[in-house]
């Protein structure tokens, strides 16, 4: 049986902010660096996580 994790919109937004704070970048800077393929492996992990969070937040609208 699969395990489901229920997360509120507020928790996702807080996680998104915390991730950006941890790498010291704004979303726009991270997005631009991702588009230019100039992220470290840790930054790339954050980028993929934020993409997933944004997907979930869009579906919650």
VEXFI-567724 format. One line per 10 residues: number of its first residue (from 1); their letters; for each residue x, y, z of N, C-alpha, C. Coordinates in nm, 4 decimals, padded with zeros to 6 digits. Layout:
! VEXFI-567724
NUM> A> X,Y,Z,X,Y,Z,X,Y,Z | ...
This chain:
! VEXFI-567724
1> XXXXXXXXXX> 00.0831,-00.1174,00.0000,00.0000,00.0000,00.0000,00.0881,00.1245,00.0000 | 00.0556,00.2210,-00.0835,00.1334,00.3434,-00.0961,00.1073,00.4369,00.0216 | 00.2080,00.5103,00.0587,00.1951,00.6083,00.1652,00.1702,00.7445,00.1033 | 00.0721,00.8150,00.1547,00.0427,00.9499,00.1066,00.0803,01.0503,00.2137 | 00.1401,01.1592,00.1709,00.1753,01.2667,00.2625,00.0853,01.3845,00.2303 | 00.0137,01.4319,00.3293,-00.0749,01.5468,00.3102,-00.0038,01.6713,00.3602 | 00.0083,01.7691,00.2734,00.0763,01.8932,00.3061,-00.0145,02.0087,00.2704 | -00.0217,02.1068,00.3572,-00.1063,02.2228,00.3297,-00.0350,02.3184,00.2343 | -00.1132,02.4046,00.1754,-00.0593,02.5072,00.0859,00.0446,02.5919,00.1606 | 00.0135,02.6271,00.2841,00.1036,02.7106,00.3637,00.2353,02.6391,00.3913
11> XXXXXXXXXX> 00.2297,02.5093,00.4170,00.3516,02.4319,00.4404,00.4376,02.4258,00.3147 | 00.3734,02.4104,00.1988,00.4487,02.4083,00.0723,00.5145,02.5430,00.0461 | 00.4415,02.6511,00.0696,00.4978,02.7842,00.0489,00.6146,02.8097,00.1435 | 00.6027,02.7641,00.2682,00.7114,02.7802,00.3650,00.8331,02.6976,00.3240 | 00.8102,02.5761,00.2762,00.9212,02.4913,00.2312,00.9923,02.5561,00.1123 | 00.9143,02.6113,00.0202,00.9706,02.6770,-00.0987,01.0603,02.7935,-00.0564 | 01.0103,02.8765,00.0357,01.0874,02.9911,00.0835,01.2141,02.9447,00.1546 | 01.2010,02.8428,00.2397,01.3158,02.7897,00.3141,01.4240,02.7389,00.2194 | 01.3854,02.6694,00.1135,01.4830,02.6181,00.0164,01.5574,02.7325,-00.0521 | 01.4845,02.8348,-00.0936,01.5492,02.9496,-00.1584,01.6432,03.0211,-00.0610
21> XXXXXXXXXX> 01.5997,03.0349,00.0644,01.6850,03.0978,00.1656,01.8128,03.0177,00.1881 | 01.8007,02.8854,00.1874,01.9179,02.7990,00.2110,02.0252,02.8170,00.1050 | 01.9837,02.8421,-00.0195,02.0847,02.8598,-00.1247,02.1130,03.0072,-00.1518 | 02.0427,03.0962,-00.0828,02.0693,03.2397,-00.0935,02.0367,03.2989,-00.2296 | 01.9286,03.2516,-00.2910,01.8875,03.3018,-00.4226,01.7392,03.3335,-00.4236 | 01.7026,03.4244,-00.5117,01.5610,03.4456,-00.5389,01.5167,03.3398,-00.6397 | 01.3858,03.3238,-00.6522,01.3340,03.2297,-00.7513,01.3821,03.2687,-00.8908 | 01.3777,03.3979,-00.9210,01.4154,03.4449,-01.0540,01.5613,03.4131,-01.0858 | 01.6499,03.4345,-00.9888,01.7914,03.4032,-01.0089,01.8115,03.2536,-01.0305 | 01.7453,03.1742,-00.9475,01.7557,03.0286,-00.9614,01.7042,02.9839,-01.0975
31> XXXXXXXXXX> 01.5895,03.0365,-01.1389,01.5311,03.0010,-01.2690,01.6259,03.0376,-01.3831 | 01.6820,03.1582,-01.3774,01.7724,03.2030,-01.4839,01.8990,03.1189,-01.4896 | 01.9528,03.0845,-01.3740,02.0730,03.0006,-01.3712,02.0429,02.8591,-01.4192 | 01.9223,02.8095,-01.3878,01.8822,02.6767,-01.4372,01.8718,02.6792,-01.5889 | 01.8158,02.7858,-01.6434,01.8023,02.7978,-01.7888,01.9385,02.8046,-01.8575 | 02.0381,02.8584,-01.7869,02.1739,02.8705,-01.8422,02.2622,02.7508,-01.8059 | 02.2022,02.6486,-01.7422,02.2772,02.5289,-01.7003,02.3971,02.5642,-01.6129 | 02.3770,02.6577,-01.5188,02.4892,02.6982,-01.4337,02.4572,02.6814,-01.2855 | 02.3954,02.5689,-01.2512,02.3658,02.5384,-01.1114,02.4583,02.4283,-01.0602 | 02.4926,02.4389,-00.9335,02.5660,02.3283,-00.8700,02.4683,02.2127,-00.8510
41> XXXXXXXXXX> 02.5179,02.0983,-00.8111,02.4290,01.9836,-00.7928,02.3275,02.0096,-00.6809 | 02.3690,02.0765,-00.5733,02.2756,02.1094,-00.4653,02.1692,02.2082,-00.5127 | 02.2124,02.3078,-00.5891,02.1170,02.4058,-00.6424,02.0207,02.3393,-00.7392 | 02.0696,02.2449,-00.8177,01.9828,02.1732,-00.9112,01.8783,02.0905,-00.8363 | 01.9186,02.0305,-00.7254,01.8223,01.9574,-00.6420,01.7130,02.0511,-00.5917 | 01.7526,02.1695,-00.5476,01.6548,02.2685,-00.5015,01.5639,02.3086,-00.6162 | 01.6203,02.3310,-00.7337,01.5410,02.3700,-00.8500,01.4332,02.2652,-00.8805 | 01.4712,02.1394,-00.8825,01.3743,02.0332,-00.9112,01.2676,02.0237,-00.8024 | 01.3079,02.0425,-00.6784,01.2107,02.0400,-00.5690,01.1125,02.1561,-00.5815 | 01.1632,02.2738,-00.6141,01.0756,02.3906,-00.6290,00.9818,02.3722,-00.7481
51> XXXXXXXXXX> 01.0314,02.3130,-00.8557,00.9415,02.2839,-00.9685,00.8265,02.1941,-00.9237 | 00.8568,02.0943,-00.8428,00.7534,02.0048,-00.7915,00.6559,02.0765,-00.6998 | 00.7088,02.1615,-00.6117,00.6230,02.2388,-00.5223,00.5314,02.3300,-00.6033 | 00.5870,02.3976,-00.7032,00.5061,02.4871,-00.7860,00.3970,02.4104,-00.8599 | 00.4274,02.2907,-00.9043,00.3272,02.2057,-00.9703,00.2123,02.1757,-00.8740 | 00.2479,02.1397,-00.7515,00.1448,02.1101,-00.6521,00.0634,02.2338,-00.6166 | 00.1307,02.3485,-00.6056,00.0595,02.4720,-00.5728,-00.0349,02.5143,-00.6852 | 00.0056,02.4934,-00.8097,-00.0824,02.5257,-00.9232,-00.2070,02.4388,-00.9220 | -00.1923,02.3125,-00.8860,-00.3052,02.2207,-00.8830,-00.4000,02.2479,-00.7678 | -00.3516,02.3237,-00.6689,-00.4318,02.3543,-00.5511,-00.5159,02.4795,-00.5695
61> X> -00.4956,02.5522,-00.6784,-00.5658,02.6801,-00.6994,-00.7128,02.6590,-00.7243
